[in-house]
Amino acid sequence: MKILLVNKYHYIKGGSETYHFGLAKLLERHGHEVIFFAMADEQNMDCAQSGYFSKNVDFNGDIGAAGKLKAGLHALYSFDAKKKIAKLIEDERPDLVHINLVHRHLTLSVLDAIQKYNLPVVHTVHDANSICLNHAMMTDGKICDRCVTDHSYRYALKHNCVKGSKLQTLLALAEAENYNRRKSYNKIDCYICPSRFYQNELALSGITDSPIVHMTNFLPEDTVYEASADVRDYFLYFGRLSFEKGVLTLIKAYDAGHFDNPLYLVGTGPLRDELEAYVREHNLQDRVLFKGFQSGDELKNTVARAKCVILPSEWHENCPYSIMEAQASGKPVIVSNIGGLPELVQDGVSGFFCEPFDPDSLCAAMRKLNELNANEYRAMSQAAVQNAKALCDSEAYYEKLTELYKKLIAEKQRG
């Protein structure tokens, strides 16, 4: 098969790109031809199809009010992306299109081009773009899915949910209403949700009549499912330092527990200054250590040596690679009991659950981890490895995905 993979970024930016490039490698290893469509960007990886890529659109730069309005209107429907993906399809004739992140930059205009060629479309749902105007399912710092359950955006308008701006909220509403009017979400033949939580939310939203299936993200084919032999005595959080990740709650829990083992924070983000101020005010500088951004082998080694990996998110995570990768290296994990996180962990077996926004609950889970004796810790470490292998094996994912591809292609050919 020849598969066209579509994602707005053609460089590693987050978990969706990890999936996007990992899927390309997996398909190519099995003999399929993979081609790409994305947004032009100087950070992009080399690609034979780069000449077809859509123009770059920046929503966050210093572009002024007029520029922001122009970019906001582009987010409604990109004629440039539609024209260029049509040219790519015309020249390359793929058998199927698999889209990942497309909202705002490429937009769902690409679906109208794809539909013209009667190609099946699969969409892996990495975030809440299609069902929440601010994409985070949060309102005023609290978890919210009222627009999903209410089938209305009145709450988003009331709270100016998009960056606290009435204008940006109205533009996001116009984008959503445009897609509803055009029945864009029914132009996708099948949705893949990496978590059952997102599968249920998407179904509850009622935006599509198309099938919605659950398939947990896979780890790269070269993943070694093995507990590290070199384990040090530190708790680890790695990821973005932002409020929705629950990092401040983590530091408060650590402070309340008076733990002897240090807490490593790996990553950067907008909350770093506030976190550092809290650490100074509570005299935790010697025990809470900011390790900055890490990637590649450096990050892999930091994870492998950790006693435990903690992700106390205070928003609805989907299927974060950080927890999957940590378990593959034998790390017991502590996660918030919300969103897709509890689907990835066996409470009391491969890790522990805690309640979001609750330092006492998180502190109790950390104490449980610290109180494990050597045999109990080793058993939990091995359970983490086996859990990751069962959930995230790339070959099992490939078999299930290509069966889906074949089914959709056959259905299109039958008309």
Secondary structure, DSSP 8 states (H G I E B T S, - for coil): -EEEEE-S-SS--SHHHHHHHHHHHHHHHTT-EEEEE-B--TT----TTGGG-B----SSSS-HHHHHHHHHHHTT--HHHHHHHHHHHHHH--SEEEE-S-TTTT-THHHHHHHHTT--EEEE--SSTTT-TTSS-EETTEE--HHHHHTS-HHHHHHTTTTT-HHHHHHHHHHHHHHHHTTGGGGSSEEEESSHHHHHHHHHHT---S-EEE------TT------S---S-EEEES--SGGGTHHHHHHHHHHHT-SS-EEEE---TTHHHHHHHHHHTT-TTTEEEEE---HHHHHHHHHH-SEEEE--SS-----HHHHHHHHTT--EEEESSTTGGGS--BTTTEEEE-TT-HHHHHHHHHHHHT--HHHHHHHHHHHHHHHHHHH-HHHHHHHHHHHHHHHHHHHHH-
